[in-house]
Amino acid sequence: MKPYRNLKSQNLGFLLLLARVTVYVGILVILAAIVFFIVAYNSPFLKPMAVGGLVFIPYSTIIFFVSGLMAAIVSFEENYRLRTEFFLSGDGNN
């Protein structure tokens, strides 16, 4: 599984890498929240803290949103770069 596998960038490769890594961080946060909720809910001593694990699910949603914004920036820049190269090559002067 490689997030944003259709995106390529000549100028913003690091931002694309950061967007991909951020997706994996979001997946880890949501999995950790679910695992903590299940473990805490099944433990008699940690049952009052079970809802605390669900607090991290909105955080993972924010992480996914930020990752999508970074990917969108990369996509816009690459589209603009390709369009500019097309016009500068002389093919777009019609």
N, C-alpha and C positions, 0 to 999 in steps of 0.2 A: 504494500500500500504506500503509494507516494502521492501526497497531497499536491494539488496544482501541477500535475504532470504535463499538462498541455501548455503551460506557461514557459516561455524562454525569454531571457533578457541578456542583452549584450552589455548594457550599462549598469543595471541594478541587480546584478547576480547575488550580491550579499543580502539585499533586502528580500529577494526571493527565497534564499536559504533561511533567513530569519523567519519569514512567514511559514515555511515548512516546519521549522523547529517549533514554532509557536503552536502549531496545530497539535504536535505530539505532546507538548506541555499541557494543552487543554484536555487532551484525551487522558493523560495521567491524572490530572486534577479531578476529572469527573469519575474516573475509576476509583481513585482513592476515597472520594466522598461516598460513593456507593458501598465500597467495602467497609469503610468505617461505620456507616449507618447499619449495615447488616450485622457486623460484629457487636456494636454497641446495643443494638436492639435485642440481640439474643443473650446478652450478658445481664444478669440481675443487678450488678453494681453500676454498670454504665448505661442502663436504660434511660435515665434522665438526660444523658448527653447525646442520645441518638439523633435528635433533631439538629444538633450542632454539625453533624456531618452533611446534612442537606444544605447548609448555608453555602457550601463551596460550589454547588451546582450553578448558581448565578455567576460566580466568578469564572467558571469554565466557559459559560456562554459569552462573557465579556472577552475572554481570551480568544475564543473562536471569531468573534466580531473583529477584534484588532487584527487577527491574522488575515481575515478576509479583506480588510482595508489595505493592508500591506500588499496583498496579491493584486488588488484592484489598481493600486498605484503602479505596480510593475507592469500590469497589462496596459494601462493608459500610456505609460512612457514608451513601451515597446511598439504599440500601435502608432504613436506619434512619430517615433524614429523611422519605422518602415514607410509611413506615408511621406515623410520628408525626403527619404532616400529615393522614393519613386518619383517625386516631383523634381528633385535635383538631377536625376539621371537623364532628363529630357523626354521621358515617355509621357509625362503628364502635362505637356505644353499644348495639348489640342484644344 
